[in-house]
């Protein structure tokens, strides 16, 4: 296949004759010390040794060095460790709940007259955050280092200039040898020339469905919401301890925390709207480059990729090829990014996490009442009612707080602040009324079997719906038309004749980059070059 495409493109997308350059680094190594490797773009022989030769790369990481280290660390932890943290925190939370029910943990007085625990509400959210941020490092102590990742600073030698130049020229080959591409998106992603070049290499070789986009703001908003919920718990516990009542303190705390969340979510919606504008008006020639001497090389490589994948004929000049790439980005990426991001910042699993942190922890803290002589049926009724609130009411509040701020984005100044305030009120007031009704229903369920049965049935139905939603993954963008299908070549007899050898070359090229003509690894399990297996947990 390599013989049937131009040598220029073969050099860009294969490691023919230089397989030792094909390197990757385990995920846990780039997450060490809160992502210390992302502190700056300068590397050394020591950072190069973090990676090693591989037969296949799990994830090609595309990012901008101008984005802060902490935001990238949060985004990677959020993307790779959310499920891990959710899985590990569940048994820990249940253990705390049982200990609370046995009277082994501290309690505070409750307005109901029965003490409630405090450990689950304080410890579980913090435990979740710790596991999400540092769970991969903990697993690395036991030998599970995570998927292999391409990170330019680590996988391309930064001190040996010859090796560095070879590695830079092989960015397309690194992408061809990767199973997927992960984009850490920020507002400068489509402004920097090298990240755009990575995108060009991806679009010329793969389907959009093989790319995942994680805006760095996503993880920040998620962590802030989780911390706000934890602070709400702490303030509620302090009010119980020193005031003996939370009826006055809780609404004030909810308004303050809701305002913080609404402000951040509105920033996310503004960023999402700005993405459309950037992509619709995208122009490669407007991108900035840290070293302007690199611009001719990037332009030449993108032009070669566009010719080889059939976006323009072989005879097209560089400017035509770059215009074809601009058109490809404008046509395919806006809808793809809208699909990746969704209409709200979070997916079903994230809303479930928020609801569980707010209510399930309170439910388990109330199990302390079992050790203080309260009727088990009343505790059961409270638990069923809180579970119903978790699966429905708090879901509604979280959805409203993350959806409503996305309207009227044209408002600025005090009008924008007023709208944020209206969003908070519109979310919390109906939510508060629904919570009061649920609490009243739970009190009646303690004395009425039919009411208790209704709550249990409602919980089961809500749980089934959520499980169905969790099993239905967010829809990936539909495969985009190939550049060859979108080519603007005139449909004349002469053009068709000229296209025959080009189509054959395109076919060979696509077979090569997708690994059908050139096999990097015959086994179903990816391995390092020394034969040891990669861990994708």
Secondary structure, 3 states (H helix, E strand, C coil): CHHHCCHHHHHHHCCCCCHHHCEEEEHHHHCHHHHHHHCCCCCCHHHHCCCEEECCEEEEEECCCCCCHHHHHHHHHHHHHHHHHHHHHHHHHHHHHHHHHCCCCCEECCCCCCCEECHHHHHHHHHHHHHHHHHHHHHHHCCCCCCEEECHHHHCCCCCHHHHHHHHHCHHHHHHCEEEEEEEECCCCCCEHHHHHHHHHHHHHCCHHHEEEEEHHHHHHHHHHHHHHHHHHHHHHHHHHHCCCCCCHHHHHHHHHHHHHHHHHHHHHHHHHHHHHHHHCCCHHHCECCCHHHHHHHHHHHHHHHHHCCCCCCCCCHHHHHHHHHHHHHHHHHHHHHHHHCCCCCCHHHHHHHHHHHHHHHHHHHHHHHHHCCCHHHHHHHHHHHHHHHHHHHHHHHHHHHHHHHCCCCCCHHHHHHHHHHHHHHHHHHHHHHHHHHHHHHHHHCCCHHHHHHHHHHHHHHHHHHHHHHHCCCCCCCCCCCCCCCCCCCCCHHHHHHHHHHHHHHHHHHHHHCCCCCCCCCCCCCEECCCCECCCC
